[in-house]
């Protein structure tokens, strides 16, 4: 019995030692992230190696004219942080599975809304974008399949696919000018009504500077169509500054606006405040 237990223990140790053995992945995974313009492009893929094999050919590892997962182990995933033009085609921001059809002189690219790594699941679906890009020859053989985001400018880049002696560069364009101009317009226009209201609310709620809070809230309420809640805040600040008659006038204005908007809560709050301040 003792001998049997020793044998079982030895077997357990052997199995445990085998379970801990780690070996390099045949096609290791890779992730790249590159800032382009005001956004980012991310690629998640696996990198098979040549290992002396013919890669792109009619009878190669990646046969001409056949759909390829564009890597190994699963579909390559590409993420665009904002809407872009990819290969001349409009592509919405989001995650995409990439499949390609390599040929000697060009590759066909197909982008599908990403649903998972199983590349076969995309082959019968309609691509969100499909385009063709010519191939070029690399100066030297590339041992491991490589995807890179290169030739980065303020509003574009290329996504380069390289393996063996083949390279394909997909042009990407992103919008920058309109976004920058929109920010410039917002900045030069100054703080918005909501900005002034938020600043006033903070100062009032924290009790740090009611005089400055009044200055900010009156910038908000003097604009076109202020909210009844903004005028209510003005009334409360005025009351805390002991400017009672002005507070009552503001509360009456907020009350009328709340009635018109059908907000019973603010109607009740303003009526209560007006009664309280009138009896001071």
C-alpha positions as CSV (number, residue, x, y, z in Angstrom):
1,X,0.0,0.0,0.0
2,X,2.9,2.3,0.9
3,X,4.5,1.6,-2.5
4,X,1.3,2.3,-4.3
5,X,0.9,5.7,-2.6
6,X,4.5,6.6,-3.5
7,X,3.9,5.7,-7.1
8,X,0.7,7.9,-7.2
9,X,2.6,10.8,-5.6
10,X,5.4,10.5,-8.2
11,X,2.9,10.4,-11.0
12,X,1.2,13.5,-9.7
13,X,4.6,15.3,-9.5
14,X,5.3,14.3,-13.1
15,X,1.9,15.5,-14.4
16,X,2.3,18.8,-12.4
17,X,5.8,19.4,-13.9
18,X,4.5,18.9,-17.4
19,X,1.6,21.2,-16.8
20,X,4.0,24.0,-15.9
21,X,6.0,23.8,-19.1
22,X,5.7,27.0,-21.3
23,X,6.7,27.1,-24.9
24,X,6.8,30.1,-27.3
25,X,3.7,30.8,-29.4
26,X,4.1,29.8,-33.1
27,X,2.3,33.1,-34.0
28,X,2.7,35.5,-31.1
29,X,0.1,38.2,-30.6
30,X,0.8,41.9,-31.0
31,X,-0.9,45.1,-30.3
32,X,-0.1,48.5,-31.6
33,X,-1.6,51.9,-30.9
34,X,-0.8,55.0,-32.9
35,X,-2.0,58.6,-32.5
36,X,-3.1,60.0,-35.8
37,X,-4.5,63.6,-35.9
38,X,-6.8,63.9,-32.9
39,X,-7.6,60.2,-32.6
40,X,-5.9,56.8,-32.3
41,X,-5.7,53.7,-34.5
42,X,-5.2,50.4,-32.8
43,X,-4.4,47.0,-34.3
44,X,-4.6,43.6,-32.5
45,X,-3.3,40.7,-34.5
46,X,-1.1,37.6,-34.5
47,X,2.3,37.3,-36.3
48,X,3.1,34.1,-38.2
49,X,6.6,33.6,-39.5
50,X,8.0,32.5,-42.9
51,X,10.1,29.6,-41.6
52,X,11.4,29.0,-45.1
53,X,8.0,28.7,-46.6
54,X,6.6,30.3,-49.7
55,X,4.0,32.8,-48.5
56,X,2.1,34.7,-51.2
57,X,1.7,32.5,-54.3
58,X,-0.9,30.5,-56.2
59,X,0.2,27.4,-54.1
60,X,1.7,29.4,-51.2
61,X,0.8,29.4,-47.5
62,X,-1.5,32.3,-48.3
63,X,-2.9,31.4,-51.8
64,X,-3.7,34.1,-54.3
65,X,-7.5,34.8,-54.6
66,X,-8.4,33.2,-51.3
67,X,-9.8,35.0,-48.2
68,X,-7.2,35.4,-45.5
69,X,-7.7,36.3,-41.9
70,X,-4.7,38.6,-42.3
71,X,-2.6,37.1,-39.6
72,X,-2.9,33.9,-37.6
73,X,-5.1,32.4,-34.8
74,X,-8.1,34.6,-35.6
75,X,-9.4,37.7,-37.3
76,X,-7.2,40.8,-37.1
77,X,-9.0,43.6,-35.2
78,X,-8.6,47.3,-36.1
79,X,-10.0,50.1,-34.1
80,X,-10.6,53.6,-35.4
81,X,-11.1,56.2,-32.7
82,X,-13.1,58.5,-35.0
83,X,-14.7,58.4,-38.4
84,X,-12.1,58.0,-41.1
85,X,-11.5,57.4,-44.8
86,X,-9.7,54.1,-45.1
87,X,-8.5,53.1,-48.6
88,X,-10.7,55.9,-49.9
89,X,-13.8,54.5,-48.2
90,X,-15.8,56.1,-45.4
91,X,-15.5,54.1,-42.2
92,X,-17.3,54.9,-38.9
93,X,-15.4,55.0,-35.6
94,X,-15.4,51.6,-34.0
95,X,-13.9,48.1,-34.0
96,X,-13.5,46.1,-37.2
97,X,-12.5,42.6,-38.2
98,X,-10.2,42.7,-41.2
99,X,-10.1,40.0,-43.9
100,X,-8.2,40.3,-47.1
101,X,-7.9,38.6,-50.5
102,X,-4.2,38.8,-51.5
103,X,-3.2,38.7,-55.2
104,X,0.1,39.2,-56.9
105,X,-0.6,42.9,-57.9
106,X,-3.2,43.9,-55.4
107,X,-5.0,43.0,-52.2
108,X,-8.7,43.4,-51.6
109,X,-9.5,44.6,-48.0
110,X,-12.8,44.0,-46.2
111,X,-13.8,45.5,-42.9
112,X,-16.6,44.0,-40.8
113,X,-18.1,45.3,-37.6
114,X,-16.1,43.3,-35.0
115,X,-18.0,40.4,-33.3
116,X,-15.1,38.2,-32.3
117,X,-12.0,36.4,-33.3
118,X,-13.7,33.7,-35.4
119,X,-12.8,34.9,-38.9
120,X,-15.0,32.3,-40.7
121,X,-18.1,33.9,-39.2
122,X,-17.5,37.1,-41.4
123,X,-17.1,35.5,-44.8
124,X,-20.9,35.3,-45.5
125,X,-21.6,38.8,-44.2
126,X,-21.6,42.1,-46.0
127,X,-18.5,44.2,-45.4
128,X,-18.8,47.7,-43.9
129,X,-16.1,48.8,-46.3
130,X,-14.3,47.1,-49.2
131,X,-11.4,48.4,-51.3
132,X,-8.4,47.4,-53.3
133,X,-4.8,48.5,-52.8
134,X,-1.8,47.7,-55.0
135,X,1.2,45.7,-53.7
136,X,4.8,46.7,-53.7
137,X,8.1,44.7,-53.1
138,X,10.0,45.1,-49.9
139,X,13.7,45.9,-50.0
140,X,14.4,42.8,-47.9
141,X,12.4,39.7,-46.9
142,X,10.2,40.3,-43.7
143,X,10.3,37.1,-41.6
144,X,7.3,37.8,-39.4
145,X,4.0,39.2,-40.6
146,X,4.0,42.8,-39.6
147,X,1.3,45.5,-39.4
148,X,2.5,49.0,-38.8
149,X,0.9,52.5,-38.8
150,X,3.4,54.7,-40.5
151,X,3.8,57.9,-42.5
152,X,1.9,59.8,-39.8
153,X,0.8,63.3,-40.6
154,X,-1.5,65.8,-38.8
155,X,-4.5,64.2,-40.6
156,X,-3.5,60.8,-41.9
157,X,-1.2,57.8,-42.0
158,X,-0.8,54.5,-43.8
159,X,-1.5,51.1,-42.3
160,X,1.3,49.0,-43.8
161,X,1.1,45.2,-44.1
162,X,4.4,43.4,-44.7
163,X,5.4,39.8,-45.0
164,X,8.0,37.9,-47.1
165,X,8.7,40.3,-50.1
166,X,5.3,41.9,-50.2
167,X,4.1,45.2,-48.8
168,X,0.7,46.8,-49.0
169,X,0.1,50.4,-47.7
170,X,-3.5,51.4,-46.9
171,X,-4.0,55.2,-46.8
172,X,-6.0,56.5,-43.8
173,X,-7.4,60.0,-43.5
174,X,-9.0,61.5,-40.4
175,X,-10.8,64.8,-39.9
176,X,-8.8,67.4,-38.0
177,X,-9.5,70.9,-39.4
178,X,-13.2,70.9,-38.7
179,X,-12.7,69.6,-35.1
180,X,-10.0,72.2,-34.4
181,X,-12.1,75.0,-35.8
182,X,-15.1,73.9,-33.7
183,X,-12.8,74.1,-30.6
184,X,-11.5,77.5,-31.6
185,X,-15.1,78.8,-32.0
186,X,-16.1,77.4,-28.6
187,X,-13.0,79.0,-27.0
188,X,-13.4,82.4,-28.6
189,X,-17.1,82.5,-27.8
190,X,-16.2,82.3,-24.1
191,X,-18.0,80.3,-21.4
192,X,-21.5,79.0,-22.1
193,X,-24.6,79.7,-20.0
194,X,-24.2,76.2,-18.5
195,X,-20.6,76.9,-17.6
196,X,-21.6,80.0,-15.7
197,X,-24.5,78.1,-14.0
198,X,-22.2,75.3,-13.0
199,X,-19.6,77.7,-11.6
200,X,-22.2,79.6,-9.6
201,X,-23.8,76.4,-8.3
202,X,-20.4,75.2,-7.0
203,X,-19.5,78.5,-5.3
204,X,-23.0,78.7,-3.7
205,X,-23.3,75.1,-2.6
206,X,-19.8,75.2,-1.1
207,X,-20.4,78.6,0.5
208,X,-17.0,79.9,-0.6
209,X,-17.9,83.0,-2.5
210,X,-21.5,84.0,-2.9
211,X,-20.7,87.4,-4.4
212,X,-18.8,85.7,-7.2
213,X,-21.5,83.1,-7.5
214,X,-24.0,85.9,-8.1
215,X,-21.8,87.5,-10.7
216,X,-21.7,84.1,-12.6
217,X,-25.4,83.2,-12.2
218,X,-26.4,86.6,-13.5
219,X,-24.3,86.1,-16.6
220,X,-26.3,82.9,-17.1
221,X,-29.7,84.4,-16.4
222,X,-29.2,87.5,-18.5
223,X,-28.7,85.4,-21.6
224,X,-31.5,84.3,-24.0
225,X,-34.0,81.8,-22.5
226,X,-32.3,80.9,-19.2
227,X,-33.7,77.9,-17.4
228,X,-36.2,78.4,-14.6
229,X,-33.7,76.4,-12.4
230,X,-31.0,78.9,-13.2
231,X,-33.2,81.8,-12.1
232,X,-34.2,79.8,-9.0
233,X,-30.5,79.6,-8.2
234,X,-30.1,83.4,-8.6
235,X,-33.0,83.9,-6.1
236,X,-31.3,81.6,-3.6
237,X,-27.9,83.4,-3.9
238,X,-29.6,86.8,-3.5
239,X,-31.4,85.6,-0.4
240,X,-28.1,84.3,1.1
241,X,-26.6,87.8,0.4
242,X,-29.6,89.3,2.3
243,X,-30.8,91.1,-0.9
244,X,-34.3,89.9,0.0
245,X,-36.4,92.1,-2.4
246,X,-34.3,91.1,-5.4
247,X,-34.5,87.4,-4.3
248,X,-38.3,87.6,-4.2
249,X,-38.3,89.2,-7.7
250,X,-36.1,86.4,-9.0
251,X,-38.2,83.8,-7.4
252,X,-41.4,85.2,-8.9
253,X,-39.7,85.1,-12.3
254,X,-38.6,81.5,-11.8
255,X,-42.1,80.7,-10.6
256,X,-43.7,82.0,-13.8
257,X,-41.2,80.1,-16.0
258,X,-41.7,76.9,-14.0
259,X,-45.5,77.2,-14.4
260,X,-45.1,77.7,-18.2
261,X,-42.8,74.6,-18.3
262,X,-45.2,72.6,-16.2
263,X,-42.6,71.8,-13.5
264,X,-44.7,71.6,-10.3
265,X,-41.6,71.0,-8.1
266,X,-40.1,74.3,-8.9
267,X,-43.5,76.0,-8.6
268,X,-43.8,74.7,-5.0
269,X,-40.2,75.6,-4.1
270,X,-40.6,79.2,-5.4
271,X,-43.9,79.7,-3.8
272,X,-42.5,78.5,-0.5
273,X,-39.5,80.8,-0.8
274,X,-41.5,83.8,-1.7
275,X,-43.8,83.3,1.4
276,X,-40.7,82.8,3.6
277,X,-38.8,85.9,2.4
278,X,-41.9,88.1,2.3
279,X,-42.5,87.5,6.0
280,X,-38.9,88.4,7.0
